[in-house]
Amino acid sequence: MRLCIPPMEMLAVTLRYLGSECDQVDLHLSYKIGHTTIGKILRKLCITIWELRWIEISRGYQKYALLLKCLGAIDGEHVRIRKQNKNGSLFYNYNNFFSLVGRG
């Protein structure tokens, strides 16, 4: 009968992999867990961490911008315009033309 790998040990393996330059073979030798099992643990936990991060981002948009099911925003798209009268260099950008910055 095989014993289950405790969740804390799975987390320790994943954090060590993400936080150091060791590879899966080093983890296999350090934790005495099969190298294919190490790969499965890393995939499972990294996907879980990634999904939790996206949920956190979505909740931030919902809380602060009242946008439901939003995962990101486009920022910084320059739209070229003609120089407006009496604006001087107000809309002049580093690309050497006049523009408005589109935010969405």
Rosetta silent file (secondary structure, phi, psi, omega in degrees, C-alpha in Angstrom):
SEQUENCE: MRLCIPPMEMLAVTLRYLGSECDQVDLHLSYKIGHTTIGKILRKLCITIWELRWIEISRGYQKYALLLKCLGAIDGEHVRIRKQNKNGSLFYNYNNFFSLVGRG
SCORE:     score description
SCORE:     0.000 S_00000001
   1 L     0.000  130.603  179.589    0.000    0.000    0.000 S_00000001
   2 L   -85.842  145.117  175.433    1.383    3.411   -1.000 S_00000001
   3 L   -91.450  145.702  177.280    1.353    6.324    1.404 S_00000001
   4 L   -74.018  150.311  174.764    0.015    9.706    0.296 S_00000001
   5 L   -86.381  123.801 -178.009    2.363   12.657    0.074 S_00000001
   6 L   -63.074  147.106  180.000    1.207   15.254    2.626 S_00000001
   7 H   -56.878  -35.883  179.374    0.097   18.626    1.232 S_00000001
   8 H   -64.872  -35.984  178.058    2.763   20.456    3.262 S_00000001
   9 H   -71.488  -36.595  175.121    5.476   18.356    1.644 S_00000001
  10 H   -60.865  -43.775  178.844    3.984   19.039   -1.810 S_00000001
  11 H   -64.963  -40.543  179.101    4.068   22.753   -1.045 S_00000001
  12 H   -62.534  -42.474  178.506    7.649   22.503    0.246 S_00000001
  13 H   -61.781  -45.921 -177.997    8.746   20.729   -2.959 S_00000001
  14 H   -65.084  -45.351 -179.424    7.029   23.350   -5.132 S_00000001
  15 H   -65.127  -37.129  178.112    8.416   26.330   -3.208 S_00000001
  16 H   -66.928  -39.844  178.669   11.923   24.889   -3.281 S_00000001
  17 H   -64.869  -44.701 -178.113   11.659   24.334   -7.035 S_00000001
  18 H   -73.400  -29.349 -174.188   10.339   27.848   -7.675 S_00000001
  19 H   -96.068   -5.113 -179.277   12.706   29.541   -5.225 S_00000001
  20 L  -134.504  178.865 -178.444   15.984   27.878   -6.113 S_00000001
  21 L   -97.277   16.559 -179.442   17.897   26.735   -9.148 S_00000001
  22 L   -77.720  154.300  178.777   17.496   23.038   -8.408 S_00000001
  23 L  -103.733 -176.591 -175.046   15.923   20.758  -10.970 S_00000001
  24 H   -67.559  -29.269  177.753   13.474   17.893  -10.573 S_00000001
  25 H   -66.993  -41.191  176.583   16.248   15.314  -10.169 S_00000001
  26 H   -60.690  -42.752  178.448   17.637   17.267   -7.180 S_00000001
  27 H   -65.089  -39.433  178.147   14.162   17.331   -5.629 S_00000001
  28 H   -59.191  -43.040 -179.136   13.769   13.615   -6.301 S_00000001
  29 H   -75.365  -34.622 -177.905   16.979   12.889   -4.430 S_00000001
  30 H   -73.052  -43.962 -174.070   16.310   15.365   -1.590 S_00000001
  31 H   -98.464   -4.490 -179.177   12.722   14.399   -0.813 S_00000001
  32 L    55.693   46.711  176.262   12.911   10.733   -1.867 S_00000001
  33 L  -120.891  143.308 -179.792    9.893   11.114   -4.140 S_00000001
  34 L   -57.432  145.746 -175.982    9.784    9.693   -7.656 S_00000001
  35 H   -67.681  -30.928  175.532   10.798   12.132  -10.393 S_00000001
  36 H   -70.588  -35.144  176.423    7.531   11.614  -12.302 S_00000001
  37 H   -66.584  -38.797  176.044    5.611   12.288   -9.091 S_00000001
  38 H   -57.555  -46.553  179.631    7.676   15.460   -8.596 S_00000001
  39 H   -60.458  -42.021  179.164    6.618   16.603  -12.077 S_00000001
  40 H   -66.155  -41.062  178.292    2.938   15.925  -11.335 S_00000001
  41 H   -62.120  -46.992 -178.489    3.134   17.784   -8.009 S_00000001
  42 H   -62.123  -44.799  178.167    4.785   20.808   -9.627 S_00000001
  43 H   -60.858  -47.812 -177.042    2.223   20.965  -12.453 S_00000001
  44 H   -61.476  -48.915 -176.212   -0.731   20.602  -10.088 S_00000001
  45 H   -73.019  -35.144  177.999    0.421   23.198   -7.572 S_00000001
  46 H   -67.372  -38.619  176.153    1.652   25.739  -10.138 S_00000001
  47 H   -64.075  -42.608  179.185   -1.706   25.585  -11.951 S_00000001
  48 H   -62.860  -45.582  178.868   -3.518   26.033   -8.624 S_00000001
  49 H   -61.474  -42.247 -179.495   -1.327   29.005   -7.654 S_00000001
  50 H   -63.256  -44.950  179.575   -1.869   30.568  -11.109 S_00000001
  51 H   -63.922  -40.880  178.692   -5.671   30.156  -10.908 S_00000001
  52 H   -64.064  -35.884  178.329   -5.782   31.655   -7.411 S_00000001
  53 H   -65.240  -41.785  178.943   -3.782   34.649   -8.646 S_00000001
  54 H   -66.332  -36.397  176.914   -6.273   35.262  -11.487 S_00000001
  55 H   -64.289  -40.806  178.352   -9.186   35.040   -9.030 S_00000001
  56 H   -63.515  -42.513  177.819   -7.449   37.630   -6.829 S_00000001
  57 H   -62.425  -44.393 -179.846   -6.933   39.949   -9.814 S_00000001
  58 H   -61.621  -41.859  178.446  -10.583   39.572  -10.836 S_00000001
  59 H   -65.124  -34.624  177.139  -11.781   40.417   -7.329 S_00000001
  60 H   -63.913  -43.624  176.757   -9.601   43.539   -7.332 S_00000001
  61 H   -64.592  -37.876  179.866  -11.208   44.793  -10.554 S_00000001
  62 H   -67.544  -39.718 -176.239  -14.647   44.014   -9.152 S_00000001
  63 H   -73.584  -46.324 -171.725  -13.947   45.811   -5.880 S_00000001
  64 H   -94.033  -28.664 -176.730  -12.190   48.950   -7.136 S_00000001
  65 H  -116.177   -0.453 -178.879  -13.536   49.427  -10.673 S_00000001
  66 L    56.260   36.798  177.835  -16.905   47.641  -10.389 S_00000001
  67 L  -107.490  116.598 -179.694  -16.008   45.471  -13.397 S_00000001
  68 L   -82.209  142.458  175.961  -17.334   41.907  -13.202 S_00000001
  69 L    54.822   37.216  178.829  -15.302   39.055  -14.707 S_00000001
  70 L  -103.313  132.392 -179.098  -12.428   41.359  -15.715 S_00000001
  71 L  -114.275   -3.985 -179.835   -8.903   39.929  -15.715 S_00000001
  72 L   179.460  176.244 -179.505   -6.916   42.829  -17.102 S_00000001
  73 L  -141.734  149.329  175.535   -6.801   46.129  -18.909 S_00000001
  74 L   -90.471  133.813 -175.629   -5.023   47.503  -21.948 S_00000001
  75 E  -138.913  138.034  169.102   -2.913   50.506  -21.108 S_00000001
  76 E    90.093   25.764  177.218   -0.716   52.900  -23.006 S_00000001
  77 E   -87.171  117.992 -178.864   -1.820   52.761  -26.650 S_00000001
  78 E   -82.273  128.380  175.429   -0.854   56.038  -28.374 S_00000001
  79 E  -109.868  118.289 -175.939   -3.392   57.423  -30.859 S_00000001
  80 E   -67.790  134.007  177.383   -1.836   59.980  -33.201 S_00000001
  81 L  -132.371  166.181  172.801   -3.598   63.378  -33.315 S_00000001
  82 L   -80.983  153.225  178.538   -2.969   66.784  -34.901 S_00000001
  83 L   -64.096  128.152  179.260   -1.457   69.511  -32.756 S_00000001
  84 L   -84.245  149.969  178.696   -4.209   71.441  -31.029 S_00000001
  85 L   -65.568  138.795  174.585   -4.147   75.258  -30.909 S_00000001
  86 L    61.935   22.640  176.814   -2.678   76.813  -27.755 S_00000001
  87 L  -102.886  -10.172  179.730   -1.696   73.455  -26.211 S_00000001
  88 L    58.906 -121.841 -178.122    2.037   73.778  -26.781 S_00000001
  89 L  -106.374   23.497 -176.289    3.660   70.454  -25.938 S_00000001
  90 L   -59.812  -41.216 -177.422    0.805   69.081  -23.821 S_00000001
  91 L  -105.792   12.724  179.768    0.113   66.121  -26.126 S_00000001
  92 E   -83.268  129.358 -176.182    3.650   65.746  -27.520 S_00000001
  93 L  -113.196 -179.990 -177.487    5.159   62.361  -26.601 S_00000001
  94 L   -69.719  -13.849  177.310    8.573   60.697  -26.640 S_00000001
  95 L   -84.174    5.843  177.239    7.826   59.173  -30.085 S_00000001
  96 L    67.568   35.604  169.858    8.089   62.709  -31.533 S_00000001
  97 L  -148.983  167.353  179.914    4.439   63.153  -32.478 S_00000001
  98 E   -86.149  136.939 -177.779    1.238   64.390  -30.824 S_00000001
  99 E  -157.441  161.785  167.944   -0.986   61.709  -29.351 S_00000001
 100 E  -108.466  148.329  179.354   -3.590   60.743  -26.792 S_00000001
 101 E   -97.487  118.601  178.622   -3.016   57.677  -24.656 S_00000001
 102 E   -81.214  132.199  177.416   -5.845   55.154  -24.963 S_00000001
 103 E  -127.972  135.726 -177.344   -6.793   53.311  -21.804 S_00000001
 104 L  -142.610    0.000    0.000   -9.345   50.570  -21.686 S_00000001
